[in-house]
Amino acid sequence: MLMNLNKQYSMNGFFCRYSGLVVFFCLCWCGVVYSQSTAEKVPIVYITDFYHSPGDPDDHIDLATLMALPEFDIRAILIDVRPPRKPDASPYEPGFVPISQMCYLSGKSFPVAVGPSLPLRSTNDSAVDRAESEQPAIILLIKILRESKEKVMVNTVGTCRIIAAAYLREPELFREKVSALVVNAGSSGKGSLEHNVAVDLYSYITVMRSGLPILWFPCAADTTNWDAKNAMGPHNTFYRAPHLQLFANLPVPLRNWFAFALSRSSRGDILRALSDFPAKEVDLRLNHGMRNLWSTQSFILTSSRVLTQTAEGWRFLPKSKVNADARIEDLAMIPVKFSISDDGQPTWSRTEGPSNIQIFQRSPSIQGAGFMAEALNALLREFPIVR
């Protein structure tokens, strides 16, 4: 069955190509590993459905957000891949190029690997029988946990496929070495399945039933209609930001990085493009339109920052730098009793007792979107570009 599916989507050649690139990428960067782990930094493995050209450019904003926060020690980036929606369509290309550009801009480096292309077939499927070219991300995640001296946070903004497959192979290792699974997926209410859950239902159920410590950031509320007035609920993360505000006054190389991605550029001189990109293209892509975002809050809360109003405007600041009388917008995690049905429907309620799952909570004010966009722009304006 698996071979037939691979033939249907023509993915064998796709993964043979990119398994080689995984090795090439790691050899290029691991020789100069940027080790920034200290007691103050959070060791993190980041899992993202990150492509070039982007499936949804919110993933590029998320990566820039993560790398703009010095609180994180990035141990690896794992790419959550999937086949095209239609058998005759081009495959999604893993985002090795924009990740390498980002490493060049920031002076950081870490291994990058891709995971399995197809959903798990049950809550017991560890993907161990998948092709060797589909194993790197799972193997790398297990390796990082096994070799880490401290507990590691694992944040996914895609499906839970890589996490679930690795957990099913090494459950005791996960219990010993994972500080928290940060799950940017699902809905805080019942109804249609949120995208990341629908793409790989069994992996989501496996993770949410694992008993591991989970920080749950539902993307959707009681609806997956992002234009509805109740799309911004108290326990989901969705918000919108206008490009003109989000990308305003960013460092030129970072603006060019975003424009490179949003224009679906196929330039081969990927480093020169960061300083030499058509001004008209930058203006077209970065000064017009809106961007849907879902994951910003998970980075802010796990870095122990807060959304606060300052004399310069709204900012994401470390708690130690917030004035005692400053206004703070409510972004918090609350413990819940949680269960999930076999078809992916969640049931939860707040609890004062011990719980392994905490759900995101925010003030439901629609103004919060404006606050978030302003603070995110300020954070990206301070992106640490090396000279």
N, C-alpha and C positions, 0 to 999 in steps of 0.2 A: 504493500500500500504506500509506504513512504517513497519507494523508488518511483512509483507511478506519479505521485504528487510532485516529486522533484522534476520529472520529465515534463509534466503539465506546465509548470511554471518556468522551465528552463533554468533552474537554479543551480544545478551541479557546476556548470561552468562559472557561474557568478561567484559561488563560494570558493571554488578552486582559485580563481583570480585573487579574491580578497583574503584568503588564508595566507597567501604569499605576502600580500601587503601588510598583514598584521605583523609577520616576522620582520619584514623590512622596517616598518615603523618603529617597532620596539628596539631593534638594533641601532637605529639612527639616534634615538633619544635616550635609551637607557645607559649609554656610555657616559652621559653627563647628567645623571639623575639629580634633580633639584630637590634635595631633602630639606623640608622645612618643619618636620615634626618636632614639636615641643609640648610641654605640659599644657600650654594654653591653646594649642591648635587641635582641631577636631579631625582625626583621621577619617577619610571618607572615600568610598567607592561610589562613583556616579554612573548610573545607567540611564541612557537616553536614546530615544528613537530619532537619531540625529543623522540627517542626510545632506548630500549636496548633489543635485539641487534640493532645497528643503521641501519636505512634505508639508510642514507648517513652520514658518520662520520663528514662531515662539521659542523653539528649541535653541536657536542661536542666541536669543536674548537670555534664556535661562543659563546657557553655558557662560556667557559674558558676566552674568550676575554672580555665578559661583566663583569664577576666577577673579572677580573684583573684591571678593571678601577674604581678607588675609587670615581670618579665623580658621580656614579650612586647610588641611594637609591632604591634597588630592593624591590618592594612592593609585588610581586607575580610572579610565573612562571605558565603559562597556557599551557597545552599540547594539541596541535592541532592533534587529532587522526584521523585515517581513517581505513576502513576495508581492508583486504588483497586484492591484485589485482585479485586473483582467489578464487572462493567460497570454494575450498577445501584446501587452503593454511592456514598456521598459521597466527593469527592476529598480527598486529604490537603491541608490548608490550610497553606501556608508560614508559618513562625512570625514574621511581621513584628511582631505585637503584643508577645510576650514579649521580642524583641530590643530593641524601642524602650523597653520598661520597663527592661531591663538597662542601656541607655545612660543613661537618666534616673538610675538608682541610682548609676552609676559615674562619670558625668560624661564618659564617652568617646563617641566617635562614629566611624563608618566607613561606607562604602557597603555596601549589601546587595543581592544579586541572585539570581535563580533560574536554574537550568539546564534542560536538556532533560528531558522527562518519560519518554521511552521509552529502552530500552537501545540501545547501539550495535549495529549489525547485522553488523559484522566488525571485525577489528583494523586496518582501513584507513578506518573510518568516522569522519570528523571532525565529523559532525553539521552540516555547512555547509548542507545542504539542508533543515534543520528550519525551522519557522516563525520569523519574526523575534522573536516573543514568547518563544521558547525559547533565544535567543542571549545574553541579558545577562550571565550568569555567565561564559560562555566569553570573551566580549569583555572583560569587566572583568579577568579573570585575566591575559589577554595584556597589557592596558593597564598594569596594576600592574607586571608584570615589565619591560615596555619602559621605563617611566618611573623605575623604582627605581635609585638610585645604588649600592645594595649588593645582594648576593644575598638572595633571599627564600625562607623555608621555607614549604612548602605542606603542611598537615595535613588529611587527610580521615578522618572517622569514619563516612562513608557509603560509597557506591560510588566508583569511580575515573572516573566518566563525564565530569565536567567537566574533570578533569586530562587524560585521554586525548584528548578532542576538541581541547582547546587545544594540547596537545603535537603532535598530528598536523598542525596548521596551522602551528605555529612551532617546529619541533624545535631549531633552532639557538639561538633565544631561550631556550628552557628549559635548554639546555646551558650557556649563558652566565650566566643569572640565577638559577637555582634552587640554593639551598644544599643542600636535601634535600627529598625527598618523604616525608612521614610517613604510612605506610599502615596504618591500623587496620582490617584486613580479612584474610580468609583463615584457613587452618588450617596449623598447623605439621606436620601429618601428612596422610596420604591418606584418602580416604573421601568422605562427603557434603560437598557444597560449603557453606562458611559463608555466612550470609545475604547479606552485602554482595557476595560474589562471585557467588552465584546470581542476584541481582537484575540484575547487569550483568557477565557473564562476560568479554566481549570487551574491555571497558575495563580490567579487572583484568589480563588477559594482556598488553595493550598496555603498560601502565605497568610491569609487572614485567619485561618484555623490553626496555624503553626504553634501558637502559644508564645512566640517570640515577642519582644518589646516592639510595638508598632506605633509610630506617629502617623496618623491617618489624615491626609489632606484631600478630602473628596473634591473632584473637579466640578461636579454637578450638584444641584440641590434636588428639588422634587421634579425637575424637568431638565431635559437636555436641549431645550429650545433657548439658545443663548440670547435671543432678542426679547425674551419675555421679561416682564418687570421683576419677577421673582427669581431671575437667574443669579442674582447676588443674594444668597441666603446667609444666615448666620453661621452655617457650618460648611460652606463650600468656598472655593478659592477663586472662582472666576472673576475677572475684571477686565476692563478695556482701557487702552491707552492710545491717544492720537500720536501718530508718527512724529508730527511736528514738535510735540512736547517731549516725547521719549528720546529722540535722537538729537535734540538741540544741543549745540556747542560741545559735542563729544570730541575727544582728541581725533585728529584727522586720520591716523592709521586705523582707529577703531571704527570710525564712520565708513571708511573704505572697506573694512572687513564685512560690515553689515551690507553695504551696497554690493560687494562681490557676491554674497550669498543670495540676496533678494533678487539680483539681476540674473541669477542662474549662470554666472559667468563660467566659461570653459577656458579662460586664459591659462597658459602653461607657466607664465612667470608669476607664480602665486605670491612671492614675497614683494616683488616690485609693485604688484597691484595694490599693496597696502599703502603705498605712498604716491602712486600714479594711477588713479582711476578716473574715468571721464566725469567731469563735474556735472554734466547734464544727467548722467545716469544716477549719480549720488542724489541729486535734487529730486529726480523722479521717484526713486525708491524710498527715500528717507523723509521727505517733507510732505507726503500725501498719504492719506488712508488711516485706518485704525488697526490696532493689533490686539487680538484676544490673548490673554495671559492667564495661566493657571498655577504656576509653581513658585512664584516669587516668595510667597509667605513661608514656604518650607525652608528656603535658604535663610530668610531673616530670623525665624524663630530658632533654628538649629545652630545659628551662629551667635545666639544670645543677644541679638540686636532688637531694638524696638522702633516703632514708627512714631516719631515725635515731631512736634512743631517747634521750630527754632526761629531766631530772628531773621535767618535767611530763607525760611520756608520749611516745608516738610522734609524730614530726613530719616534714614535708617541709621541709628546711632547705637554704639555699644552702651549698655546700661550705665557703665561708669562715667559716661560723658553727658548724661542727661541731667538737666537742672531739676532740682527737687520740685519746683513749682511748674514745670513744663507740662503742656497738654500732651497726652499720649493716647493714640488710637488703639483700641482694644484688639490685640492679636494674641491668642492664647491657645493652650491645649488643655482639654479637660478629660479625665478618665471616664470610660464608659463600659458598661456590660454590652457585649457584642456577640451576635451570631449571624451566620450567613447561610442561606438556603442553597440547595444544589443547583438552582437556576440563577444564583448570583444576587438575590435580593437580601439586603441587609436589615437587621433588626438591632436597634441599640437604644440604650437609655443611660442617662448620667448616673454615676455612682460615686459615693463617698468612700467606698471600700477599695481594696487593691484591685488593679486591673492591668493587664499587659497592653491594652489598646487605649490610646488617647486620640480624641478627635479635635480637629481645628475649630476654633470659635472666633468670630469677629463681630464688631458692631455692624449691623445690617445697613447702615446709612449709605446711600448711593454716593455720597460725597467721598466716601473712602476710596473710590476708584481714582479720583483726582489726586488725593493725597498720595496714593501708591505710585502713580505715574510720576509725580513731581519728585518723590524720594528716590525712585529707581533711576531717573535721569541724573540726579545729583550723584548717586553712587557710581554710575557708569562714567560720568565726567571725571571721576577720580581714578579711573582704571589704571593700574600700575604698569604702564608701558615702559619697557627698559630702553635705554639709549645706547 
